[in-house]
Amino acid sequence: MSMDIKQIQDLIKFVSKSGVNEVSIEEKDFKITIKTNQEPTYVTATVPAAIPAAAPVQAVPTAPATTAPVTSAAPASDDSKYITIKSPMIGTFYRSPGPDKPSFVNVGDEISTGKALCIIEAMKLFNEIESEVSGKIVKILVNDAQPVEYDQPLFLVDPN
């Protein structure tokens, strides 16, 4: 696997948007590490073929996501009966298989185990995410083409 400059730039943009601190990819003839620690993002790549040295890419510093503890003082929220479907990976969330195609699922749709719910694109690989539960989609928690974290909630499902 070797990456061209465009793929490396896309990867840098993706990493800086996703909020992760470091990504490292290593193949037998290729290694790339991208670190973001609220400082400018620098890329270190060692490839046998000579790639012109790119100037360090400045990324907008992203503050680490702080999760405030949720106080369950209000038992009025009935979200507890819903099943949350979470992202199995870091990537970009897509609701449909293509720009002019209909969404895999919409709020109110009945889903069953094995039904394709969305696509998560990571490093130009499009991974179809299938449901592990049956029920009805109550809420879609992520916008189309939005970056998602590992374990980030994507859908709320009312099990039936």
Secondary structure, 3 states (H helix, E strand, C coil): CCCCHHHHHHHHHHHHHHCCCEEEEEECCEEEEEECCCCCCEEEEECCCCCCCCCCCCCCCCCCCCCCCCCCCCCCCHHHHCEEEECCCCEEEECCCCCCCCCCCCCCCEECCCCEEEEEEECCEEEEEECCCCEEEEEECCCCCEEECCCCEEEEEEEC
